[in-house]
Amino acid sequence: MGLFSEDIAIDLGTANTLIIHNDKVVVNSPSIVAIDRTTNKVIAIGEEANMMQGKTHENIRTVRPLKDGVIADFNASEQMINRLIKSIPTLHRKFFSPSLRMVICIPSGITEVEMRAVKESAERVNGKEVYLIHEPMAAAIGIGIDIMQPKGNMVVDIGGGTTEIAVIALSGIVCDKSIKIAGDVFTGDIINYMRSKHNLYIGDRTAEKIKILVGSVIEDLDNPPEEMSVQGRDLLSGKPKQVIISHAEVAKALDKSVIRIEDAIMDALSQTPPELSADIYNTGIYLAGGGALLRGLDKRLSQKTDLPIYVAEDPLQAVVRGTGIALKNTERFKTVLIK
């Protein structure tokens, strides 16, 4: 079968889907699909569909097939996965589509039904051998932690839909917590803040841009980003208007959600067995996922937990890197892969 089969690792994220093939990230695209309402056909996926978000007319709708890290729209997610796999350059040139060996990552708080939905989606796009791996586990492997050791490591993966917190030792998750406070909630917080403080109505894409350019969780940063001008609709007059926003305002907007993430981390720490707590005291906490890029988050969590906090290098790709490593060494990681 080796001749006609290909190995791919997929990080099916709420915000972005990443695919690794031949040890390279070959697809990194927003998890968005644009659908024609009249024919129900997919017009665009990924970046192209993302450009349409918030700008469509009544015949086109943009959907995000994954919500909180799990498949919410089965049909759209399947078409998205199918098109993304077909867009991989090396598979694109093949005369007929090869059978695929896949490792797909899933949130740790996922139910059996949701797991089956992911698996069925993969099988429909020619997945002959499908393995699933829990997100925090993949993140730990991607960061470079040796998960086989009898030593506790804590990983916090702040994605688009969920924040996954897990204490890992001996290739297993000892205690975990999955909360639905992550990138999407931060975006919503910014929209609400702009509404209540500036009477400015902005869309998801603008809020996402604010989060990336001036996003912060503490007000006194060592090297703060420049202020940003934001355009939207004035809620009082209905006219388009522009306001200037700074990182300190974004920190105020995100404060409540960050407190909930802090509480979840404290909760997970309080459930950790004492021997592993001793390990975590020495090793600290590892941050992965897009949320780890928020300015000052490591400092703030460090103050809350009194532990050293390490941000993974390229936190956005930590999970997919780990998924790729697990795919290459399926024998070694067979205890963490769910068949």
C-alpha positions as a printed NumPy array, in Angstrom:
array([[  0.   ,   0.   ,   0.   ],
       [  2.999,   2.289,   0.577],
       [  3.007,   3.256,  -3.079],
       [ -0.514,   4.626,  -3.151],
       [ -0.866,   5.937,   0.366],
       [  0.184,   9.262,   1.827],
       [  0.595,  10.404,   5.418],
       [ -0.947,  13.674,   6.574],
       [ -1.356,  15.275,   9.984],
       [ -4.268,  17.664,  10.495],
       [ -4.908,  20.212,  13.209],
       [ -8.618,  20.914,  12.748],
       [ -8.92 ,  24.196,  14.55 ],
       [-11.909,  26.44 ,  15.173],
       [-10.007,  29.401,  13.715],
       [ -7.359,  27.809,  11.466],
       [ -6.796,  24.407,   9.905],
       [ -3.196,  23.308,   9.426],
       [ -1.971,  20.27 ,   7.519],
       [  1.489,  18.696,   7.606],
       [  2.695,  16.508,   4.752],
       [  6.282,  15.26 ,   4.36 ],
       [  7.328,  17.136,   7.55 ],
       [  6.245,  20.507,   6.137],
       [  3.214,  22.64 ,   6.948],
       [  1.611,  22.634,   3.513],
       [ -1.776,  24.142,   4.417],
       [ -2.423,  26.932,   6.901],
       [ -5.812,  28.373,   6.221],
       [ -8.708,  29.931,   8.155],
       [-11.477,  27.396,   8.916],
       [-14.165,  29.266,   6.995],
       [-16.37 ,  28.158,   4.108],
       [-18.446,  30.387,   1.81 ],
       [-21.608,  28.681,   0.532],
       [-24.038,  29.703,  -2.198],
       [-27.5  ,  29.596,  -0.587],
       [-29.334,  28.861,  -3.846],
       [-27.303,  25.826,  -4.939],
       [-25.776,  24.913,  -1.537],
       [-22.392,  24.597,  -3.277],
       [-19.128,  25.701,  -1.695],
       [-17.815,  28.794,  -3.505],
       [-14.683,  29.447,  -1.485],
       [-12.743,  28.151,   1.491],
       [ -9.963,  29.432,   3.699],
       [ -8.422,  32.814,   3.032],
       [-10.738,  33.553,   0.123],
       [-13.842,  32.852,   2.233],
       [-12.31 ,  34.84 ,   5.083],
       [-12.108,  37.923,   2.847],
       [-15.855,  37.595,   2.237],
       [-16.729,  37.395,   5.933],
       [-19.121,  40.161,   6.946],
       [-19.313,  41.431,   3.37 ],
       [-21.685,  38.93 ,   1.77 ],
       [-25.094,  39.493,   0.161],
       [-28.152,  37.342,   0.783],
       [-27.183,  34.577,  -1.67 ],
       [-23.847,  33.851,  -0.02 ],
       [-23.286,  32.807,   3.569],
       [-19.979,  32.245,   5.303],
       [-19.874,  29.483,   7.902],
       [-17.266,  28.285,  10.309],
       [-17.774,  24.527,  10.266],
       [-16.055,  24.054,  13.627],
       [-17.343,  25.554,  16.813],
       [-15.512,  25.225,  20.142],
       [-13.042,  22.849,  18.536],
       [-15.657,  20.342,  17.348],
       [-17.543,  19.863,  14.098],
       [-20.747,  21.907,  14.122],
       [-21.592,  21.717,  10.42 ],
       [-20.822,  18.245,   9.141],
       [-21.342,  18.908,   5.438],
       [-19.304,  22.128,   5.331],
       [-16.452,  20.657,   7.374],
       [-16.202,  17.637,   5.114],
       [-16.059,  19.782,   1.992],
       [-13.492,  22.044,   3.626],
       [-11.223,  19.126,   4.634],
       [-11.619,  17.614,   1.176],
       [-10.638,  20.816,  -0.628],
       [ -7.74 ,  21.552,   1.695],
       [ -6.311,  18.059,   1.189],
       [ -6.706,  18.423,  -2.566],
       [ -4.85 ,  21.736,  -2.429],
       [ -1.68 ,  20.051,  -1.079],
       [  0.789,  20.609,  -3.952],
       [  2.335,  17.118,  -3.953],
       [ -1.028,  15.328,  -3.822],
       [ -2.446,  17.727,  -6.368],
       [ -0.228,  16.359,  -9.126],
       [ -1.074,  12.709,  -8.53 ],
       [ -3.001,  10.973, -11.298],
       [ -5.528,   9.43 ,  -8.885],
       [ -6.187,  10.294,  -5.272],
       [ -4.086,   8.203,  -2.87 ],
       [ -5.478,   6.602,   0.268],
       [ -4.502,   8.578,   3.335],
       [ -3.089,   7.718,   6.708],
       [ -4.113,  10.551,   9.002],
       [ -3.591,  11.791,  12.506],
       [ -6.159,  14.43 ,  13.489],
       [ -6.128,  16.385,  16.679],
       [ -9.205,  16.849,  18.882],
       [ -9.966,  18.801,  22.097],
       [ -9.577,  16.833,  25.32 ],
       [-13.143,  17.546,  26.442],
       [-14.713,  15.989,  23.322],
       [-17.613,  13.489,  23.496],
       [-17.846,  10.103,  21.752],
       [-20.381,  11.472,  19.249],
       [-18.146,  14.418,  18.345],
       [-15.204,  12.048,  17.97 ],
       [-17.189,   9.934,  15.55 ],
       [-18.059,  13.011,  13.48 ],
       [-14.354,  13.842,  13.073],
       [-13.547,  10.247,  12.162],
       [-16.367,   9.966,   9.62 ],
       [-15.329,  13.232,   7.997],
       [-11.808,  11.865,   7.605],
       [-12.99 ,   8.531,   6.214],
       [-15.098,  10.261,   3.598],
       [-12.088,  12.082,   2.193],
       [-10.299,   8.774,   1.571],
       [ -8.803,   8.319,   5.047],
       [ -7.982,   4.621,   5.275],
       [ -6.182,   4.701,   8.602],
       [ -7.374,   7.439,  10.935],
       [ -5.87 ,   8.168,  14.333],
       [ -6.977,  10.883,  16.745],
       [ -4.78 ,  12.634,  19.287],
       [ -5.759,  14.977,  22.113],
       [ -4.772,  18.595,  21.543],
       [ -2.767,  19.207,  24.738],
       [ -0.871,  15.965,  24.087],
       [ -0.035,  17.083,  20.535],
       [  0.972,  20.51 ,  21.85 ],
       [  3.313,  18.903,  24.413],
       [  4.976,  16.766,  21.721],
       [  5.234,  19.823,  19.446],
       [  6.847,  21.94 ,  22.164],
       [  9.475,  19.226,  22.579],
       [  8.485,  17.777,  25.951],
       [  9.367,  14.112,  26.427],
       [  5.9  ,  12.847,  27.365],
       [  7.096,   9.288,  28.092],
       [  9.01 ,  10.353,  31.225],
       [  7.553,   9.812,  34.719],
       [  7.594,  13.561,  35.159],
       [  4.703,  16.018,  35.269],
       [  4.378,  18.768,  32.666],
       [  1.567,  21.271,  32.39 ],
       [  0.483,  22.498,  28.979],
       [ -2.028,  25.279,  28.333],
       [ -3.22 ,  25.44 ,  24.733],
       [ -5.294,  28.559,  24.01 ],
       [ -6.896,  28.004,  20.626],
       [ -9.753,  29.635,  18.774],
       [-12.67 ,  27.789,  20.369],
       [-11.312,  26.185,  23.518],
       [ -8.531,  26.523,  26.045],
       [ -7.111,  23.105,  26.888],
       [ -5.237,  22.702,  30.135],
       [ -3.585,  19.364,  30.852],
       [ -1.063,  17.817,  33.188],
       [  0.832,  15.135,  31.28 ],
       [  3.014,  12.322,  32.618],
       [  3.937,   8.834,  31.379],
       [  2.279,   9.388,  27.961],
       [ -1.082,  10.125,  29.507],
       [ -3.206,  13.039,  30.622],
       [ -3.403,  12.907,  34.419],
       [ -5.848,  15.762,  34.863],
       [ -7.295,  18.085,  32.297],
       [ -9.662,  20.985,  31.969],
       [-11.228,  22.264,  28.779],
       [-13.025,  25.605,  28.816],
       [-14.783,  27.406,  26.   ],
       [-12.958,  30.683,  26.64 ],
       [-10.419,  31.297,  23.888],
       [ -9.705,  33.374,  20.774],
       [-13.341,  33.659,  19.645],
       [-14.458,  34.893,  23.052],
       [-11.626,  37.458,  23.073],
       [-12.843,  38.716,  19.675],
       [-16.387,  39.01 ,  21.062],
       [-15.077,  40.903,  24.112],
       [-13.395,  43.461,  21.84 ],
       [-16.6  ,  43.939,  19.781],
       [-18.624,  44.508,  22.978],
       [-16.049,  46.904,  24.399],
       [-16.003,  49.027,  21.224],
       [-19.793,  49.116,  21.338],
       [-20.14 ,  50.153,  24.958],
       [-17.143,  52.487,  25.244],
       [-16.941,  54.108,  21.796],
       [-20.454,  53.537,  20.39 ],
       [-18.709,  51.91 ,  17.458],
       [-20.064,  48.807,  15.79 ],
       [-17.298,  46.65 ,  14.28 ],
       [-17.26 ,  43.217,  12.661],
       [-15.413,  40.031,  13.564],
       [-12.582,  40.619,  11.115],
       [-11.841,  44.1  ,  12.464],
       [-11.933,  42.795,  16.05 ],
       [ -9.553,  39.986,  15.085],
       [ -7.196,  42.574,  13.59 ],
       [ -7.284,  44.663,  16.793],
       [ -6.5  ,  41.529,  18.807],
       [ -3.474,  40.724,  16.648],
       [ -2.07 ,  44.245,  16.288],
       [ -2.67 ,  45.733,  19.741],
       [ -3.906,  42.749,  21.79 ],
       [ -2.613,  42.714,  25.346],
       [ -3.711,  41.44 ,  28.76 ],
       [ -1.738,  43.856,  30.943],
       [ -1.658,  47.637,  30.734],
       [  2.001,  48.278,  31.574],
       [  3.987,  46.578,  28.827],
       [  7.744,  46.981,  28.408],
       [  7.485,  47.75 ,  24.688],
       [  3.83 ,  48.541,  23.935],
       [  2.508,  48.346,  20.356],
       [  1.53 ,  51.557,  18.579],
       [ -2.05 ,  52.769,  18.839],
       [ -4.363,  51.641,  16.081],
       [ -7.125,  53.431,  14.19 ],
       [-10.343,  51.437,  13.948],
       [-13.155,  52.127,  11.513],
       [-16.734,  51.01 ,  11.9  ],
       [-20.293,  52.277,  12.124],
       [-21.356,  54.872,  14.675],
       [-24.272,  53.388,  16.625],
       [-25.842,  56.798,  17.297],
       [-25.651,  58.525,  13.929],
       [-25.297,  55.471,  11.684],
       [-22.363,  57.121,   9.888],
       [-19.004,  55.414,   9.365],
       [-16.475,  56.678,  11.911],
       [-12.955,  56.09 ,  13.164],
       [-11.536,  55.893,  16.693],
       [ -8.018,  55.343,  17.996],
       [ -7.51 ,  52.4  ,  20.35 ],
       [ -4.505,  51.45 ,  22.497],
       [ -3.315,  48.16 ,  23.997],
       [ -4.435,  49.301,  27.462],
       [ -8.057,  49.428,  26.299],
       [ -7.8  ,  45.939,  24.811],
       [ -6.396,  44.728,  28.147],
       [ -9.508,  46.148,  29.883],
       [-11.775,  44.477,  27.33 ],
       [-10.161,  41.042,  27.754],
       [ -9.776,  41.175,  31.522],
       [-12.844,  39.1  ,  32.513],
       [-12.08 ,  36.301,  30.057],
       [ -8.422,  36.125,  31.095],
       [ -9.511,  35.84 ,  34.741],
       [-11.587,  32.793,  33.782],
       [ -8.57 ,  31.186,  32.095],
       [ -6.482,  31.916,  35.212],
       [ -9.16 ,  30.288,  37.382],
       [ -9.235,  27.203,  35.158],
       [ -5.451,  26.868,  35.421],
       [ -5.625,  27.211,  39.214],
       [ -8.4  ,  24.623,  39.257],
       [ -6.293,  22.158,  37.233],
       [ -3.31 ,  22.798,  39.522],
       [ -5.463,  22.09 ,  42.584],
       [ -6.458,  18.676,  41.17 ],
       [ -2.878,  17.661,  40.365],
       [ -1.39 ,  14.831,  42.494],
       [  1.302,  16.149,  44.871],
       [  4.246,  14.347,  43.223],
       [  3.371,  15.924,  39.882],
       [  2.853,  19.314,  41.524],
       [  6.453,  19.099,  42.678],
       [  7.537,  18.485,  39.071],
       [  5.464,  21.398,  37.753],
       [  7.021,  23.661,  40.384],
       [ 10.389,  22.909,  38.759],
       [  9.356,  22.781,  35.095],
       [  6.746,  25.571,  34.985],
       [  3.833,  25.86 ,  32.584],
       [  4.037,  25.748,  28.772],
       [  1.77 ,  27.931,  26.644],
       [  0.755,  27.054,  23.079],
       [ -1.944,  28.102,  20.612],
       [ -2.727,  31.506,  19.113],
       [ -3.833,  32.931,  22.474],
       [ -0.28 ,  32.516,  23.772],
       [  0.691,  35.408,  21.474],
       [ -1.319,  37.948,  23.507],
       [  1.158,  40.44 ,  24.903],
       [  1.827,  40.11 ,  28.625],
       [ -0.078,  36.845,  29.072],
       [  2.996,  34.95 ,  30.301],
       [  3.73 ,  37.716,  32.826],
       [  0.168,  37.792,  34.083],
       [ -0.141,  34.006,  34.465],
       [  3.245,  33.922,  36.178],
       [  2.017,  36.46 ,  38.766],
       [ -1.142,  34.425,  39.341],
       [  0.478,  30.988,  39.663],
       [  3.934,  31.95 ,  41.007],
       [  5.394,  29.578,  38.413],
       [  7.674,  30.191,  35.429],
       [  5.667,  30.397,  32.173],
       [  7.206,  29.417,  28.826],
       [  5.65 ,  30.345,  25.492],
       [  6.311,  27.74 ,  22.797],
       [  8.287,  28.934,  19.794],
       [  5.742,  29.521,  17.031],
       [  2.807,  28.68 ,  19.335],
       [  0.338,  28.69 ,  16.416],
       [  2.003,  25.619,  14.921],
       [  2.934,  23.752,  18.112],
       [ -0.126,  21.495,  17.953],
       [  0.214,  20.582,  14.281],
       [  3.971,  20.009,  14.717],
       [  3.222,  17.559,  17.524],
       [  0.564,  15.862,  15.401],
       [  3.137,  15.509,  12.608],
       [  5.718,  13.982,  14.974],
       [  3.111,  11.51 ,  16.267],
       [  2.271,  10.575,  12.67 ],
       [  5.917,   9.866,  11.848],
       [  6.392,   7.728,  14.951],
       [  3.042,   5.991,  15.296],
       [  4.702,   2.969,  16.942],
       [  6.369,   5.085,  19.597],
       [  3.261,   7.126,  20.343],
       [  0.702,   4.354,  19.986],
       [ -0.354,   4.828,  23.625],
       [ -1.471,   8.408,  22.96 ],
       [ -3.104,   7.841,  19.56 ],
       [ -6.762,   6.878,  19.544],
       [ -7.512,   4.438,  16.739]])
